[in-house]
Amino acid sequence: MALTPSTMLPLGTTAPDFKLPDTHGKFVSLASFKDKAALLVIFMCNHCPYVVHVRSGLAQLARDYTPRGVGIVGINANDAKNYPADSPAKMRDEVKTAGYIFPYLYDETQAVTKNYRAACTPDFFLFDRGRRLVYRGQFDASRPGNGIPVTGKDLRAALDAVLAEKTVSEKQTASIGCNIKWQAGNEPDYY
């Protein structure tokens, strides 16, 4: 497992478009969230210990913020051929096991992931109503084995600011986790 930090995409970046299948084969796109006050895009997977560590926190965050008008989507781009634990079939199981209420999409070509410059799992991108990037930091300071409880404190503060139409602090700590498992020959220039 290679430990990788987020690329920290520049704040103000417009959300790249996407149209990907969820765990039931239904396509979900950026436009699917057009009426939402904010959009949280999470690059994640099933097997990464950093995602597993915050799994219940992610599920709770969705239960807390979806009713408040936040669109949330998870995207898995890992090479399922070499990492079968991240296959679409296993993603269906993960949605049930974790209790995710948000769409969990598979980026088979890895093109969407490259457009977001996602580098690790988990990697969080929060966009305001105008779909401008306002937060691309960590969930919180908890990491596997560091003894800090999973609260989602950092991401929740950013979500609360967006919903209150306030400026999100630009002081943001990069998310860190396992590197995205790129298909051989498909590695991006920022890898």
N, C-alpha and C positions, 0 to 999 in steps of 0.2 A: 504494500500500500504506500503510494507516494503521497506525502502530505503537501497540499497545494493551497495557496491563498487565492482569494478572489482577484480578478483583474482590476476591480474598482473602476468600472466603466464611468466616464465623466458624468457628473450630475448635470441635469438638463437634457440629456440624450432622450430623443423620442423613442417610445417603445417600438422595437422592430415587429413587423407583422408576423403572424404565424397561423397555420391551419394544420392541426395534427390530430390523430385519432386518440380517443380515450380508451379505457380498458374494456369498453363494450363496442368499439369500432365506430363510435359516433365522432364526427369531426368537430373540433372546438377551435375557434379562431380568436384573434384579438378583438374582432367586432362582436363576438359573443358577450363581451363585457362592456359594451359601449355605454350603458346606462349606469355603470357603477361609479361611485365617488372616488374610488382608488382601485388599483390593480396590483396585486402581489404575484410575481412570477418566481417560482422556486425551482431551481435546477437541483434534482435529487435523484436518488436511486433506492433500491431495496436493501442492498447488502452493506453499504458503507457504514462503519461503526459511528461516524459523526452524525449521519442521518438517523440511524437507529437510536442514538443517544437522545435526540430531540424529538423523536417520533410522536410521543404522547403530547408534548408541548405544541407541536405543529397541529395536531388534531384539535387540541383545546383552543388554540389561537383561531382556527377556522370557525369553530363553534361560537367563539366570542365576537368575531369581526364580520362574518358573513351577514348576520342579521343587521349589521350597521351599515351595509352598503358597500362592503369591500369585496371585489372579485378576487378569487384566489385560484391559481392553477399551478400544478406541479408538472415538471417536464423531466423525463428520463431520456438521456441520449447515450447511455452506455452501450458498448458493443455487446449485444446479447449473444452473439456466436461464441465469443471468448469468455463472457460473463453471464452464463445462463440464469443465474439468480436474479438478473435484471431483465429477463425476457418479459414481453407483454403478458403472457399467461401468469407469470409470478407477480407482475404488477397488480393483476386482478386480486390475487390472494392478499397482497400487501394492503390494498385499499380496505378490505374487510378486516384484516388483523389490526391495522393501525386505527381504524375508525375515521379515515379521511372522508370529508364531505365535499371536497373540491375535486374537480376533474384532474386526473393523473394521465398525462399524455406521453406518447412515445415518439421521439424524434429519431426515426430510423436512419435518415440520411445525415444527421448531425448538423444540418444547415442552420436550423433555427438557433441551436446552441452556439454556433459560431457567430451568428448575427448579434447575439447578446454578449458575446465574448465571455461566456460562462467558462469557468476553469475548474471548479471544485463542487463537491456535493457535501453539504448543501451550499448553494449560492443564491442569495436573495436579491431581488430587484423590485423596488416599490415605486410605482408611478402614480402621479396625482391624477385628478379628473381630466386634465389636458394631455395625459399620457406622457408627461415629462418625468424623467428619473429624479427622484428626490431622496432615495435611500438605497444603498448597496453595501450594507454592512452585515455584521454578525447577528445571529438570533439573540444571543446573550454571551456572557463570558464563560459559560459552562462548556467543558470538554470532557470526553470520556476519561475518567480516572482523576480529574482535578478536584473533585469534592464540592464544586460550586453547583447549587441546585439549578435545574432548568426552569427558567421563568419566562423567557422570550422578552426580557426587559428592554433591550435595545430596539428590537423590531416593533414592539408594542408602543414605545415612545414615539417612534416615527409614524406609525399608523394613527395614533391619537392626534398628533400634530396635523397630519393631512386631513383627517376628518374634521378637525376644528378650524381648517383653512389657515393654519399657521405655518410658518417656515420651519422646515425640518433642519436640525443642526447639521452643519457640514462636517462636524467632527464625528467621523464614523470609523469604526474598527472593522477591517476586512474580515469576512467570513473565512473560515479555514476548514479543510476536510480532505477527503480523498480526491485525487485528480479524476476528471472525467475520463472514462475508458474509451479512447478514440479508436476507430477502426484503423488498421494498418494502412498507412499512406494518406489518411484523412486528417492528420494532426494539423491544427491551425497554426498560423504564424506566431501566435502569442503563447504557445505551449512550451 
